[in-house]
Structures are given as structure tokens and as C-alpha cells.
Amino acid sequence: MTCDDARLLLHAYLDDELDAPQSAAMARHLQDCGACAANYGDHARLHKALAQPELYQRAPDALRQRWTAASAQPASRTRRARWPLAMAAGFAGALLITSPAWIATLRPHDSSQELVVGEAIAGHLRSLQPEHLMDVVSTDQHTVKPWFEGKLDFAPKVKDLAGEGFPLAGGRLDAIDGHSVAALIYKRRLHVINLYQWPAESAEAAPMQVQRHGYTVIGWAAAGMRYVAVSDVNEGELKQFVLAFQNDANTR
């Protein structure tokens, strides 16, 4: 295990989310590397401090009553839930208000595509929140791919792209445009790349490339699957990632 691997898996190790081989490898690395051991100690102390019961504050009764009343309202009868779009707008609302030029970046102008782009970005934003990034933490494609078995009605393609500079970090379940999707997590230095995939429909074959409020979204379809990659890495690097994934897929 390298220091980069240790930094990537540190929080999962603290939360006891690693499998046995990874936990053992992490423990050995911490014994041999003073810098990583010191970093682990700092995070462990912070982790313990944040778990102290005195930090808990009961919500005011007025707020609890408002939340209970809101939760009791009937759910929307719309065909598909659109709340991820609202979440994305909450994160980027100020930018959208001050920079209307983003509207022109979407091509072609298609409502279904806009929904996919919005929900992909919203899912990416949610994944960056604490404890939301991954359901399975592993740099090994042979650990990540079997994890999805029985959870989806398709087998996602999981590729090891560490040699191209995009190491695999793990995966999770997500939803886009009413589809249950596999979300693979790749890293580019300190940046996160979310790669979503699900079975394609005939009308979803058109490729797309979109830039919105600091994020690039690239979508394509191949071999009956639809793929959507989203990240805040620069456009050229995300294109490089997509090409690496496509080329790797074509050789297997």
C-alpha cells in the first residue's frame, strides 16, 4: 500500500468500512510510515471529539413541529422525483443567478438530457458530503464489481485505470432519471470523478458534453449501456478519463 492509497482509504478505515485484507494492509502501512501514522492520529482524535454526546443539541420544538408537519404532507404524484435538481440548484443557485450564460452550454437542447445532467451533478454534489461518497470502498475492481451483484438488474463494467492516472476508489448505488444506476468513483489527484452507468434505451444513444457551474458532464452509450461521467477536473482531463475507460472497455 502506498501513502496515496492510505490517504484515500483513511476515513473508511476510521469508520471500519474496509474489508479484512485492506484493513490489514492499512494497519501494516501505518506501522511502517510515520507520516501516515501521524495523519491517522490527527483524524482519529478529531473523529473521537466529534462523537462526544455533549455536542448533540436538541432541535427547538417549533422547528421539530414544522418538520413533522412537512413530512406528513402527501408525496408528489409526478412521474419521477425531481428533488435532486432542487438540491443541485441549492448548491449552485448564486452562480446560476449571476451567470446566466451557462444556459447556452447544453447541446442539444433536450429536456430529458437536461434532467440527466442536473441529476448527475446533484448526485456528484451529494457524494462529496461526509459518508455519502461510497457504499463499497476498494481500489480493486474484483472487489467493487461483485459488490453490485444482486443490487442491480445488470452487471456494471468496472475498470482499473490507475495506470492512466485515474485510480478506482469504490462504488455506490444511485438513481438518475428514474433509473437505478451504478456509480463508480475514480480519483484524479484530489478530485473525484463519478461515473454513472445503466442499461440504455434506444432514445438515449446521443453523446453529450456539458459544462455547468464549474462541472463537466460527458455522456455516451456503448454495448447497450449508458455512461455519464461528472467531475470538477478540467474538461481535458475528464475527456482523457472517458477515452481511457472506453479504450479499456474495447480491449476486453
Summary of the structure (lengths in Angstrom):
residues: 252
radius of gyration: 20.2
end to end distance: 26.9
largest distance: 60.0
contacts: 685
relative contact order: 0.10
helix: 49%
strand: 21%
